Amino acid sequence: MIKNPRFKLFGIEDYRQYIGDKKVEQIKEKADPLKNSFVSHCNSTLYGGGVAEILAPLTILMNRIGIKTEWRVIQGTPDFFSITKKFHNALQGDSVNLTDLKKEIYEWVLKENSLRNRADHDFIVIHDPQPLPLINYYDKKQPWIWRCHVDLSEPDKNLLNYLKMFIDKYDAAVLTLKEYDQDFKPPRVFFNPGIDPLCTKNRELSDSEIIDRLEHYSISCGLPLIVQISRFDHSKDPEGVIKAFKKVRENIDCNLVLLGNVATDDPEGEKIYKRLLDYQNEHIRILSVQDSALVNALQRKATVVVQKSLKEGFGLTVTEAMWKKAAVVGGNVGGIKHQIDDGKNGFLVSSIDETAEKIVKLIEDENLREEMGRNAREKVRKKYLLSSCLENYLDLFNSFETIYRLDYKK
Amino acid sequence: MIKNPRFKLFGIEDYRQYIGDKKVEQIKEKADPLKNSFVSHCNSTLYGGGVAEILAPLTILMNRIGIKTEWRVIQGTPDFFSITKKFHNALQGDSVNLTDLKKEIYEWVLKENSLRNRADHDFIVIHDPQPLPLINYYDKKQPWIWRCHVDLSEPDKNLLNYLKMFIDKYDAAVLTLKEYDQDFKPPRVFFNPGIDPLCTKNRELSDSEIIDRLEHYSISCGLPLIVQISRFDHSKDPEGVIKAFKKVRENIDCNLVLLGNVATDDPEGEKIYKRLLDYQNEHIRILSVQDSALVNALQRKATVVVQKSLKEGFGLTVTEAMWKKAAVVGGNVGGIKHQIDDGKNGFLVSSIDETAEKIVKLIEDENLREEMGRNAREKVRKKYLLSSCLENYLDLFNSFETIYRLDYKK
C-alpha cells in the first residue's frame, strides 16, 4: 500500500553512512542479548521540546533493532503542568514554593495515569520530573530508570529533597553531564541525547526545498539571516537575543527569526510567545509553528544560528544546527559548552555584547563560517547522533542483565 | 501521601446518587464476567474535543470496576493531522481530494505507531478515523472495535470506500446514532457517549466559585449572558452564533462568550480562532483556553447556552449544559436533535433568525428557562451519564465473550 520511498522505517543500518561498519556491528552486538526484551519509555508530551523529538525516532530505532519498545505519555491537567513547569524551572535554579497542594496535584495525576498504563516491561525508562512519581503506584517488577534531561547543577534544594523520595526508588538515574550529578541513591549514568540525521528536521534539503519552505512563511533571504530556534522559555533568553540583534543592526543590515513551538506540557510558552510579538517589526520575526521542515530550512539557510540559553540541559537545537554546518553562537552553559569548542566549531558567549560581537564577526567572515561549520558537523557525527544515544541505552540495559535482571525477571 | 478529599479516584459507586442502587448493581454484574480482562482504548489526542474528555474518566471508571484498561494515543505529524481533519470533515459531508500521497501519509503514521504500541489486550477499541488503519499492522488476536464519534449520515462516498478497507477488518463498529449507519461488514452497535458528573467540568459549584472563575477572565455578569462552548470548527458555526447574537442585541442588551480550546489533532482550530478575534468587542468575547472549571462556571451562569452546530456527532457540550439545568438552544442536527426535545427541555433551531428568536424568548422568560432546565437535567440523568456509556461497552464486550472470544483468546 505504501509505495513512496519517502515512507521508510529507518533502522541502525541507515546510520552506516555516518558512523561506519564497525560501529554499526558493535551496536548490533550489544542489542543481541536484549532481543525480544520489552521496554517502555514514558514522558509527558508527544509534541514540542527535545524529549519528544528524541523519543519519536529512538523508539522506532529500538524496535527495528529487535527490542520491543513502547512510548507512553502521561495525561495531565493544566494545574499539573503549571506545577511541573515550576518544578522544571526550580531544578534549573529558580525557587518554588513547594506547598502540600502542589505535591498532591502532582502525585494525584500520576496515580490516575498509573491506572491507564501497565508496567509489565523488562525495563521502564521515565523521562524528566513530570512522570517521576509513577514508580510509587506500581508493584515494581523490573529495573526503573530515571532519565533526567534538565540541568541539575543548581537545583532548588527543598524541591530536590522532595523528588529524591521518588528518585531513590529507581535503579539508575541517567543525567546528561557529570556536573549535574547529585546525591541520589541509585547509581548515576551519564550520557547525551542525540539527533536523528534521517528525519524531516535533519535530512538533506536541496536549495529549492529550502527556498520553498522559507517563502511559504515569507521569510526573506535578501539580508544576512540570524536565527534562534527553541521553545519560548526564559531560560532560552529570547529577549537577550533580540537585544544582541539590535546591537548587530547598528553595524550590519540583517534579519532575525525566532522560531518556537508550544509544547502541551509547557503552559508558559504561549505567554512568552505573545509577549515577544511586541518586538516584531520588518527585521524581527517571531514565529510559533510546529514545522520540522522549516526548522531544517532555517538552520541550513541562516548566516548565524544563535542559541543564547542561560540554562540548557543539553541543547539539541545546537546539535541540529552544527550537523547542518551552521555557524553557531551558543550560551556558555550546560550542554552547549560541551558541544561547542569555542573558536573551533562555533562561539561560546556569556553576555549580550559578546553575542552581538560574535554574530558580527561571523557575518563578516564567510571562510570562518565554513571552517567552523565543517568542524561542527564532524563533532556531531562522532558524538551526538542518535546511534550513540541508542548504544548508551543498550549498555545500560545490558548492565542490568548481569546485575539485577535475574531478580526482577518475571 | 495524598490526603485532600478532592483527590479521589471515582468509581461506579459514586454514580449511585444519580442512577440508583438497582442500576449500579446491574452494571457491576455486567462487569463481573470481564474481571481481569484487559482493554485498550486508542485515539489521537489527550487534550481537547469530546473523545479525550470521555476517555479520561471512562478509562478510570473501567479500571475501578475491575477491567484493566489502558489509554493509548497515536503520535502524528502536522501533515497527518491536516489529512485526518480533512477526512473528518469529509465524513461529515465535505468533499476531499483523496490522493495517493494523503493515503500514504495516513497509513505510514499508523505503521510507525504500531511499532510503539503492543496489542496484546482482550479488546481493542479504536476511536474515530485517525487511528483506524492501525489494524493493518498487527497480527490480530482479539476483537477490534471501531468507535466512530462523527456524524456519518452523508459521508464522502469515495473516502468512505477507502476507509471501508480498514473498517471491514474490525469485529464491530459502534456508531452514535442509527441514522449514521453505513454498509460495513462488521455488525453495527449504536450507543451514545456520556458525561462524567464528578469531574471538574461538571461537578457542583458554589456561587462564589462561579463568580471567582468568571472574574478571573474578566467576564461580566451584569447583563444576560449568552454562551457557546466548542472547538473552533466550521461545523459549530461560530459565525452564525455571532450573527444571531447581533440580532438579539437589536432588542436586548446582553453579552456573548465563545469559548473553545485547540486540540492537538485539529490544525484548523487555531486559524478559525484567530479569524473570530476580529469580531471581538465590548459585548463579544472570544476565548481560547483549556480550563474545565471555566466551562463549568459559564454553563451554570449563562442565561442561554447555544450550540448552533451544523453537524454534530453527538454534542457533549449540550449534554453538559443540560445537566447543569441550562436553557439550551441547539442546532437541529445529529445528536443534538436526540438530546433536546424541542420546547420541553430546550429549543432546536435551523437558522440564524430562529436562533435569535429563541434566545430572546428564553432571556425574557425566567420561568420557562427554569422549567426547561429541570427537564434537561432529568433527561441527562436517565440517558447520558458516563455510567450508561460504560454499561454499553460492557454489553458489547460481553457479546464477544459468547460469540468470538473462544477463537481469539490467547
Contacts between the chains, C-beta under 8 A, distances in Angstrom:
chain1	res1	chain2	res2	distance
A	1	B	103	7.4
A	1	B	104	7.6
A	1	B	107	5.7
A	1	B	136	7.7
A	2	B	104	5.1
A	2	B	107	5.5
A	2	B	108	5.5
A	2	B	111	7.0
A	3	B	100	7.9
A	3	B	104	7.2
A	4	B	100	7.9
A	4	B	101	7.2
A	4	B	104	5.1
A	7	B	104	5.8
A	7	B	105	7.6
A	7	B	108	4.2
A	7	B	111	8.0
A	9	B	111	7.3
A	9	B	112	7.0
A	9	B	115	7.4
A	46	B	46	7.9
A	46	B	73	6.8
A	46	B	75	4.5
A	46	B	264	7.4
A	47	B	75	7.7
A	47	B	264	6.3
A	56	B	75	6.6
A	59	B	115	7.1
A	59	B	116	5.0
A	60	B	112	6.3
A	60	B	115	6.0
A	60	B	116	7.5
A	63	B	115	4.3
A	63	B	116	7.2
A	64	B	115	7.8
A	68	B	118	7.1
A	69	B	115	7.7
A	69	B	116	6.9
A	70	B	116	5.7
A	70	B	117	6.0
A	70	B	118	6.4
A	71	B	75	7.3
A	71	B	116	4.4
A	71	B	117	7.8
A	73	B	46	6.8
A	73	B	73	6.3
A	75	B	46	4.5
A	75	B	47	7.7
A	75	B	56	6.6
A	75	B	71	7.3
A	77	B	200	7.6
A	77	B	292	7.9
A	78	B	290	5.7
A	78	B	291	6.5
A	100	B	3	7.9
A	100	B	4	7.8
A	101	B	4	7.2
A	103	B	1	7.5
A	104	B	1	7.7
A	104	B	2	5.1
A	104	B	3	7.2
A	104	B	4	5.1
A	104	B	7	5.8
A	105	B	7	7.6
A	107	B	1	5.8
A	107	B	2	5.5
A	108	B	2	5.5
A	108	B	7	4.2
A	111	B	2	7.0
A	111	B	7	7.9
A	111	B	9	7.3
A	112	B	9	7.0
A	112	B	60	6.3
A	115	B	9	7.5
A	115	B	59	7.1
A	115	B	60	6.0
A	115	B	63	4.3
A	115	B	64	7.7
A	115	B	69	7.7
A	116	B	59	5.0
A	116	B	60	7.6
A	116	B	63	7.2
A	116	B	69	6.9
A	116	B	70	5.7
A	116	B	71	4.4
A	117	B	70	6.0
A	117	B	71	7.8
A	118	B	68	7.1
A	118	B	70	6.4
A	136	B	1	7.7
A	200	B	77	7.6
A	264	B	46	7.4
A	264	B	47	6.2
A	264	B	264	6.4
A	290	B	78	5.7
A	291	B	78	6.5
A	292	B	77	7.8
